[in-house]
Every structure is written in structure tokens, then in C-alpha cells.
Amino acid sequence: LSFELKILADVGLVGFPNAGKSTFLASVTAAKPKIASYPFTTLAPNLGIVKYRGDKSFVIADIPGIIEDAHLGKGLGLRFLRHIERNAVLLFMVPADTESISKEYKILLKELKLFNPQLLDKPRILAVTKMDLIDPAKVSSIKRKLPKGIPTALISAVNQHGLDELKDKLWELINQDSLVEI
């Protein structure tokens, strides 16, 4: 007999290397992932438990960064795309200082679709990370350029900006009736 764990966590973090996934995990949980400014710092999924409003909690999995053509085995490739299948909700993370938030989000979606089209059926949120690096005058411009059709949150794990609102959105998605499998 062979058994495979299907659900790794309630929320899986999806993004390119250095998108702020590990920093986010460390800021909302007691997890202590390795954090550095070079690509592929995270080589294995890290789990953390988010304490949410009293006695509630949910689990977040920090998945190693995905790069374009990961579905072909490029970068850490298929070995880690499999972990994304094992999360109930996907939290896409794209840094605010990237050239195009929408373009990076679309590349990540494409990689998931090419690996397993059913991943696009999972509930998802887009978090724009590293907002502490952005001039406050440019925030409205960033908001106008965000992809349509996905809930978004502007956050900074470093200064804790927007984290409570993001946790609220995640909790709501995790607890949707449609996520319950019989």
C-alpha cells in the first residue's frame, strides 16, 4: 500500500524566489524559516501555525520559489510544484517593487496551469509584498494596475502593514463551504 498526504496546509505560499514568502511566514507564525536576499533560500517547505482571533488557527506552507518553466523541471521545478497541490488555498505573493505585478502573477498562474490545470480551481488571493519599499504616493498607481478577478492585499511583513486584513481574507476562504470535501 502507498499513501500520499494530500493536504499539507490550509494556505500555500506561491511566488518567485525572494517574493517575501519566508518573511511573511516568520511574521505571522512562530516558524523560523531561513531568510536571505538570494534566490532559492527555501529548499524545503516550511510550515507555520497562524493564531487567529482567539483560539482559532490555520496552517501556512512556505513553498520554495517557482520560476518560469518550472513545470518543465527548471529551477527546483516539479519537486516543489507537487507541494502546491497539497494546500486548500493559494496565496500568491508578488513584491511591490517588481516591474509588473500582473505579469508576474500571470507567469505563476501559467506555471500552475501547465503543471496541473486543476490548481486553477483552488481559491486564491494575491498579496503584494514589500509595500514598505514603495513611496506612499505610488500606492494608488499600484492598485490600479492589479489583476482583476482576484482578491488582493497590500502588505509589508517587515512593518506588519495589512497582515490582519490578509489573515481575515485567508480565514474566510479557508472556511468556505465549497472547501469541505466529503
C-alpha atoms as an extended CHARMM CRD file, in Angstrom:
* protein
*
       182  EXT
         1         1  LEU       CA              0.0000000000        0.0000000000        0.0000000000  PROA      1               0.0000000000
         2         2  SER       CA              1.1240000000        3.5100000000       -0.7570000000  PROA      2               0.0000000000
         3         3  PHE       CA             -0.3540000000        6.5440000000        0.9610000000  PROA      3               0.0000000000
         4         4  GLU       CA              0.1970000000       10.1280000000       -0.0670000000  PROA      4               0.0000000000
         5         5  LEU       CA             -0.5430000000       13.1420000000        2.1110000000  PROA      5               0.0000000000
         6         6  LYS       CA             -2.8730000000       15.3240000000        0.0780000000  PROA      6               0.0000000000
         7         7  ILE       CA             -3.3010000000       18.3730000000        2.2920000000  PROA      7               0.0000000000
         8         8  LEU       CA             -0.0620000000       19.8730000000        3.5290000000  PROA      8               0.0000000000
         9         9  ALA       CA             -1.5500000000       23.1160000000        4.8330000000  PROA      9               0.0000000000
        10        10  ASP       CA             -4.5840000000       25.3440000000        4.7290000000  PROA      10              0.0000000000
        11        11  VAL       CA             -2.6630000000       28.0190000000        2.8090000000  PROA      11              0.0000000000
        12        12  GLY       CA              0.2390000000       27.5550000000        0.4050000000  PROA      12              0.0000000000
        13        13  LEU       CA              2.5180000000       30.4770000000       -0.4420000000  PROA      13              0.0000000000
        14        14  VAL       CA              3.2050000000       30.7300000000       -4.1770000000  PROA      14              0.0000000000
        15        15  GLY       CA              5.7290000000       33.1130000000       -5.6950000000  PROA      15              0.0000000000
        16        16  PHE       CA              9.0600000000       33.6530000000       -7.3310000000  PROA      16              0.0000000000
        17        17  PRO       CA             12.2340000000       33.4470000000       -5.2330000000  PROA      17              0.0000000000
        18        18  ASN       CA             12.6520000000       36.4760000000       -2.9500000000  PROA      18              0.0000000000
        19        19  ALA       CA              8.9830000000       37.4750000000       -3.1100000000  PROA      19              0.0000000000
        20        20  GLY       CA              8.8050000000       37.7020000000        0.6950000000  PROA      20              0.0000000000
        21        21  LYS       CA              7.2000000000       34.3190000000        1.3700000000  PROA      21              0.0000000000
        22        22  SER       CA              9.5360000000       33.2820000000        4.2060000000  PROA      22              0.0000000000
        23        23  THR       CA              9.4770000000       36.7560000000        5.7470000000  PROA      23              0.0000000000
        24        24  PHE       CA              5.6680000000       36.6400000000        5.7300000000  PROA      24              0.0000000000
        25        25  LEU       CA              5.6480000000       33.1650000000        7.3100000000  PROA      25              0.0000000000
        26        26  ALA       CA              8.0310000000       34.3180000000       10.0370000000  PROA      26              0.0000000000
        27        27  SER       CA              5.9560000000       37.4290000000       10.7600000000  PROA      27              0.0000000000
        28        28  VAL       CA              2.5760000000       35.6900000000       11.1450000000  PROA      28              0.0000000000
        29        29  THR       CA              3.6980000000       32.4250000000       12.7780000000  PROA      29              0.0000000000
        30        30  ALA       CA              6.3410000000       31.2160000000       15.2100000000  PROA      30              0.0000000000
        31        31  ALA       CA              8.1780000000       29.4700000000       12.3410000000  PROA      31              0.0000000000
        32        32  LYS       CA             11.8230000000       30.3890000000       11.8270000000  PROA      32              0.0000000000
        33        33  PRO       CA             12.4990000000       29.8310000000        8.1160000000  PROA      33              0.0000000000
        34        34  LYS       CA             15.8380000000       30.7660000000        6.6150000000  PROA      34              0.0000000000
        35        35  ILE       CA             15.5630000000       34.2910000000        5.1910000000  PROA      35              0.0000000000
        36        36  ALA       CA             18.1950000000       35.7290000000        2.8560000000  PROA      36              0.0000000000
        37        37  SER       CA             18.4060000000       38.0160000000       -0.1590000000  PROA      37              0.0000000000
        38        38  TYR       CA             19.4700000000       35.3610000000       -2.6520000000  PROA      38              0.0000000000
        39        39  PRO       CA             17.2310000000       33.0760000000       -4.7470000000  PROA      39              0.0000000000
        40        40  PHE       CA             16.2240000000       29.6220000000       -3.5130000000  PROA      40              0.0000000000
        41        41  THR       CA             16.9100000000       30.2660000000        0.1560000000  PROA      41              0.0000000000
        42        42  THR       CA             13.9430000000       27.9920000000        0.8650000000  PROA      42              0.0000000000
        43        43  LEU       CA             14.8360000000       24.4720000000       -0.2760000000  PROA      43              0.0000000000
        44        44  ALA       CA             12.0740000000       22.5650000000        1.5240000000  PROA      44              0.0000000000
        45        45  PRO       CA              8.5480000000       23.5780000000        2.5390000000  PROA      45              0.0000000000
        46        46  ASN       CA              8.2910000000       25.2670000000        5.9300000000  PROA      46              0.0000000000
        47        47  LEU       CA              5.0950000000       25.1120000000        7.9480000000  PROA      47              0.0000000000
        48        48  GLY       CA              3.7810000000       27.5960000000       10.4610000000  PROA      48              0.0000000000
        49        49  ILE       CA              0.6090000000       27.9220000000       12.5080000000  PROA      49              0.0000000000
        50        50  VAL       CA             -1.1890000000       31.2550000000       12.4070000000  PROA      50              0.0000000000
        51        51  LYS       CA             -3.0340000000       32.0750000000       15.6180000000  PROA      51              0.0000000000
        52        52  TYR       CA             -6.2190000000       33.7630000000       14.5230000000  PROA      52              0.0000000000
        53        53  ARG       CA             -8.6520000000       35.7070000000       16.6870000000  PROA      53              0.0000000000
        54        54  GLY       CA             -8.7460000000       33.8470000000       19.9770000000  PROA      54              0.0000000000
        55        55  ASP       CA             -8.4900000000       30.0850000000       19.8400000000  PROA      55              0.0000000000
        56        56  LYS       CA             -8.6690000000       29.7130000000       16.0420000000  PROA      56              0.0000000000
        57        57  SER       CA             -5.6950000000       28.8200000000       13.8890000000  PROA      57              0.0000000000
        58        58  PHE       CA             -4.6530000000       27.7330000000       10.4200000000  PROA      58              0.0000000000
        59        59  VAL       CA             -1.5040000000       26.3140000000        8.8430000000  PROA      59              0.0000000000
        60        60  ILE       CA              0.6110000000       28.0630000000        6.2000000000  PROA      60              0.0000000000
        61        61  ALA       CA              3.1750000000       26.3030000000        3.9950000000  PROA      61              0.0000000000
        62        62  ASP       CA              6.0800000000       28.2990000000        2.6040000000  PROA      62              0.0000000000
        63        63  ILE       CA              6.7690000000       26.6050000000       -0.7430000000  PROA      63              0.0000000000
        64        64  PRO       CA             10.1770000000       27.1020000000       -2.3950000000  PROA      64              0.0000000000
        65        65  GLY       CA             10.1590000000       29.7550000000       -5.1160000000  PROA      65              0.0000000000
        66        66  ILE       CA              8.8550000000       28.9690000000       -8.5830000000  PROA      66              0.0000000000
        67        67  ILE       CA             10.4860000000       30.2710000000      -11.7470000000  PROA      67              0.0000000000
        68        68  GLU       CA              9.2870000000       30.4180000000      -15.3270000000  PROA      68              0.0000000000
        69        69  ASP       CA              9.3360000000       26.9310000000      -16.9150000000  PROA      69              0.0000000000
        70        70  ALA       CA              9.2740000000       25.2200000000      -13.5060000000  PROA      70              0.0000000000
        71        71  HSD       CA              6.6640000000       22.8500000000      -14.9880000000  PROA      71              0.0000000000
        72        72  LEU       CA              9.4860000000       21.5940000000      -17.2540000000  PROA      72              0.0000000000
        73        73  GLY       CA             11.7450000000       20.9550000000      -14.2800000000  PROA      73              0.0000000000
        74        74  LYS       CA             13.6160000000       24.2770000000      -14.4130000000  PROA      74              0.0000000000
        75        75  GLY       CA             14.8880000000       25.6050000000      -11.0680000000  PROA      75              0.0000000000
        76        76  LEU       CA             13.5540000000       23.4240000000       -8.2870000000  PROA      76              0.0000000000
        77        77  GLY       CA             10.7620000000       22.5130000000      -10.6810000000  PROA      77              0.0000000000
        78        78  LEU       CA              8.4260000000       19.5940000000      -10.3660000000  PROA      78              0.0000000000
        79        79  ARG       CA              9.7350000000       18.5350000000       -6.9810000000  PROA      79              0.0000000000
        80        80  PHE       CA              8.1090000000       21.5790000000       -5.3950000000  PROA      80              0.0000000000
        81        81  LEU       CA              5.1760000000       22.2250000000       -7.6840000000  PROA      81              0.0000000000
        82        82  ARG       CA              3.7570000000       18.9970000000       -6.2060000000  PROA      82              0.0000000000
        83        83  HSD       CA              3.5780000000       20.6880000000       -2.7990000000  PROA      83              0.0000000000
        84        84  ILE       CA              1.2470000000       23.3660000000       -4.1620000000  PROA      84              0.0000000000
        85        85  GLU       CA             -1.3430000000       20.6810000000       -4.9240000000  PROA      85              0.0000000000
        86        86  ARG       CA             -1.4880000000       19.9040000000       -1.2280000000  PROA      86              0.0000000000
        87        87  ASN       CA             -2.9030000000       23.2170000000        0.0070000000  PROA      87              0.0000000000
        88        88  ALA       CA             -6.5400000000       24.2630000000        0.2820000000  PROA      88              0.0000000000
        89        89  VAL       CA             -5.9800000000       27.9570000000       -0.5480000000  PROA      89              0.0000000000
        90        90  LEU       CA             -3.1810000000       29.5370000000       -2.5770000000  PROA      90              0.0000000000
        91        91  LEU       CA             -1.6500000000       32.8560000000       -1.5400000000  PROA      91              0.0000000000
        92        92  PHE       CA              0.2260000000       34.3040000000       -4.4910000000  PROA      92              0.0000000000
        93        93  MET       CA              2.9590000000       36.6860000000       -3.3770000000  PROA      93              0.0000000000
        94        94  VAL       CA              4.4740000000       39.2890000000       -5.7130000000  PROA      94              0.0000000000
        95        95  PRO       CA              6.7560000000       42.0960000000       -4.4890000000  PROA      95              0.0000000000
        96        96  ALA       CA              5.5680000000       45.6750000000       -4.9720000000  PROA      96              0.0000000000
        97        97  ASP       CA              8.9120000000       46.7210000000       -6.4520000000  PROA      97              0.0000000000
        98        98  THR       CA              8.6830000000       44.2860000000       -9.3810000000  PROA      98              0.0000000000
        99        99  GLU       CA              8.4180000000       45.6330000000      -12.9160000000  PROA      99              0.0000000000
       100       100  SER       CA              4.8640000000       44.3110000000      -13.4010000000  PROA      100             0.0000000000
       101       101  ILE       CA              2.7880000000       42.6990000000      -10.6570000000  PROA      101             0.0000000000
       102       102  SER       CA              0.1940000000       41.4920000000      -13.1870000000  PROA      102             0.0000000000
       103       103  LYS       CA              2.8540000000       39.9340000000      -15.4260000000  PROA      103             0.0000000000
       104       104  GLU       CA              4.4740000000       38.0280000000      -12.5420000000  PROA      104             0.0000000000
       105       105  TYR       CA              1.0680000000       36.8300000000      -11.3410000000  PROA      105             0.0000000000
       106       106  LYS       CA              0.1800000000       35.6070000000      -14.8530000000  PROA      106             0.0000000000
       107       107  ILE       CA              3.5000000000       33.7390000000      -15.1570000000  PROA      107             0.0000000000
       108       108  LEU       CA              2.8600000000       31.9970000000      -11.8280000000  PROA      108             0.0000000000
       109       109  LEU       CA             -0.6790000000       31.0810000000      -12.9130000000  PROA      109             0.0000000000
       110       110  LYS       CA              0.6490000000       29.7340000000      -16.2150000000  PROA      110             0.0000000000
       111       111  GLU       CA              3.1980000000       27.5350000000      -14.4320000000  PROA      111             0.0000000000
       112       112  LEU       CA              0.4950000000       26.0880000000      -12.1900000000  PROA      112             0.0000000000
       113       113  LYS       CA             -1.8220000000       25.5020000000      -15.1600000000  PROA      113             0.0000000000
       114       114  LEU       CA              0.8990000000       23.7630000000      -17.1890000000  PROA      114             0.0000000000
       115       115  PHE       CA              1.7810000000       21.5640000000      -14.2240000000  PROA      115             0.0000000000
       116       116  ASN       CA             -1.7900000000       20.7320000000      -13.2100000000  PROA      116             0.0000000000
       117       117  PRO       CA             -4.7890000000       22.6800000000      -14.5990000000  PROA      117             0.0000000000
       118       118  GLN       CA             -6.8800000000       21.7250000000      -11.5360000000  PROA      118             0.0000000000
       119       119  LEU       CA             -4.7130000000       24.0460000000       -9.4110000000  PROA      119             0.0000000000
       120       120  LEU       CA             -6.5190000000       26.9820000000      -11.0150000000  PROA      120             0.0000000000
       121       121  ASP       CA             -9.7190000000       25.7690000000       -9.3360000000  PROA      121             0.0000000000
       122       122  LYS       CA             -8.2870000000       26.4070000000       -5.8700000000  PROA      122             0.0000000000
       123       123  PRO       CA             -9.3360000000       29.5910000000       -4.0670000000  PROA      123             0.0000000000
       124       124  ARG       CA             -6.5890000000       32.1910000000       -4.2250000000  PROA      124             0.0000000000
       125       125  ILE       CA             -5.5390000000       35.6370000000       -3.0780000000  PROA      125             0.0000000000
       126       126  LEU       CA             -2.7990000000       37.9070000000       -4.4050000000  PROA      126             0.0000000000
       127       127  ALA       CA             -0.6390000000       39.6180000000       -1.7770000000  PROA      127             0.0000000000
       128       128  VAL       CA              1.5390000000       42.4600000000       -2.9780000000  PROA      128             0.0000000000
       129       129  THR       CA              4.5090000000       42.2430000000       -0.6270000000  PROA      129             0.0000000000
       130       130  LYS       CA              7.2710000000       44.6210000000        0.4470000000  PROA      130             0.0000000000
       131       131  MET       CA              4.9800000000       47.6660000000        0.4700000000  PROA      131             0.0000000000
       132       132  ASP       CA              7.4150000000       49.2560000000        2.9260000000  PROA      132             0.0000000000
       133       133  LEU       CA              9.7810000000       49.7750000000       -0.0510000000  PROA      133             0.0000000000
       134       134  ILE       CA              7.2250000000       51.8130000000       -2.0210000000  PROA      134             0.0000000000
       135       135  ASP       CA              6.7130000000       55.5710000000       -1.9030000000  PROA      135             0.0000000000
       136       136  PRO       CA              3.2270000000       56.0890000000       -0.3970000000  PROA      136             0.0000000000
       137       137  ALA       CA              2.3730000000       58.3770000000       -3.3350000000  PROA      137             0.0000000000
       138       138  LYS       CA              2.6810000000       55.3780000000       -5.7030000000  PROA      138             0.0000000000
       139       139  VAL       CA              0.2140000000       53.1090000000       -3.8560000000  PROA      139             0.0000000000
       140       140  SER       CA             -2.8220000000       54.2470000000       -5.8580000000  PROA      140             0.0000000000
       141       141  SER       CA             -0.9300000000       53.5710000000       -9.0980000000  PROA      141             0.0000000000
       142       142  ILE       CA             -0.1240000000       50.0360000000       -7.9140000000  PROA      142             0.0000000000
       143       143  LYS       CA             -3.7810000000       49.4240000000       -7.0050000000  PROA      143             0.0000000000
       144       144  ARG       CA             -4.9420000000       50.4830000000      -10.4870000000  PROA      144             0.0000000000
       145       145  LYS       CA             -2.5500000000       48.0120000000      -12.1770000000  PROA      145             0.0000000000
       146       146  LEU       CA             -3.5140000000       44.9450000000      -10.1160000000  PROA      146             0.0000000000
       147       147  PRO       CA             -5.0000000000       41.9590000000      -11.9510000000  PROA      147             0.0000000000
       148       148  LYS       CA             -8.7900000000       41.7840000000      -11.9840000000  PROA      148             0.0000000000
       149       149  GLY       CA            -10.8480000000       38.9030000000      -10.6440000000  PROA      149             0.0000000000
       150       150  ILE       CA             -8.7150000000       38.0080000000       -7.6320000000  PROA      150             0.0000000000
       151       151  PRO       CA             -8.9020000000       39.3340000000       -4.0620000000  PROA      151             0.0000000000
       152       152  THR       CA             -5.7860000000       41.3410000000       -3.2520000000  PROA      152             0.0000000000
       153       153  ALA       CA             -3.9560000000       42.6200000000       -0.2010000000  PROA      153             0.0000000000
       154       154  LEU       CA             -1.1250000000       45.1240000000        0.0270000000  PROA      154             0.0000000000
       155       155  ILE       CA              1.2060000000       44.0280000000        2.8190000000  PROA      155             0.0000000000
       156       156  SER       CA              4.5400000000       44.5640000000        4.4770000000  PROA      156             0.0000000000
       157       157  ALA       CA              5.6820000000       41.7310000000        6.6980000000  PROA      157             0.0000000000
       158       158  VAL       CA              8.5310000000       43.9240000000        7.9740000000  PROA      158             0.0000000000
       159       159  ASN       CA              6.2840000000       46.6280000000        9.4320000000  PROA      159             0.0000000000
       160       160  GLN       CA              3.1630000000       44.4220000000        9.8580000000  PROA      160             0.0000000000
       161       161  HSD       CA              1.1060000000       46.5260000000        7.4120000000  PROA      161             0.0000000000
       162       162  GLY       CA             -2.0500000000       44.8150000000        6.1040000000  PROA      162             0.0000000000
       163       163  LEU       CA             -1.4040000000       41.4650000000        7.8030000000  PROA      163             0.0000000000
       164       164  ASP       CA             -4.5870000000       41.3980000000        9.8920000000  PROA      164             0.0000000000
       165       165  GLU       CA             -6.7260000000       42.1630000000        6.8300000000  PROA      165             0.0000000000
       166       166  LEU       CA             -4.9400000000       39.4270000000        4.8650000000  PROA      166             0.0000000000
       167       167  LYS       CA             -5.4550000000       36.9010000000        7.6760000000  PROA      167             0.0000000000
       168       168  ASP       CA             -9.1660000000       37.7940000000        7.6590000000  PROA      168             0.0000000000
       169       169  LYS       CA             -9.3910000000       37.1330000000        3.9010000000  PROA      169             0.0000000000
       170       170  LEU       CA             -7.4910000000       33.8530000000        4.2380000000  PROA      170             0.0000000000
       171       171  TRP       CA             -9.7100000000       32.6810000000        7.1080000000  PROA      171             0.0000000000
       172       172  GLU       CA            -12.7990000000       33.4540000000        5.0540000000  PROA      172             0.0000000000
       173       173  LEU       CA            -11.5190000000       31.4390000000        2.0680000000  PROA      173             0.0000000000
       174       174  ILE       CA            -10.3530000000       28.5260000000        4.2050000000  PROA      174             0.0000000000
       175       175  ASN       CA            -13.7750000000       28.2540000000        5.7940000000  PROA      175             0.0000000000
       176       176  GLN       CA            -15.9180000000       28.4880000000        2.6770000000  PROA      176             0.0000000000
       177       177  ASP       CA            -18.4130000000       25.6740000000        2.4350000000  PROA      177             0.0000000000
       178       178  SER       CA            -17.0440000000       24.7770000000       -1.0050000000  PROA      178             0.0000000000
       179       179  LEU       CA            -13.7270000000       23.7260000000        0.5260000000  PROA      179             0.0000000000
       180       180  VAL       CA            -15.3220000000       20.9580000000        2.5490000000  PROA      180             0.0000000000
       181       181  GLU       CA            -14.8160000000       17.6170000000        0.7950000000  PROA      181             0.0000000000
       182       182  ILE       CA            -16.9670000000       14.6300000000        1.6640000000  PROA      182             0.0000000000
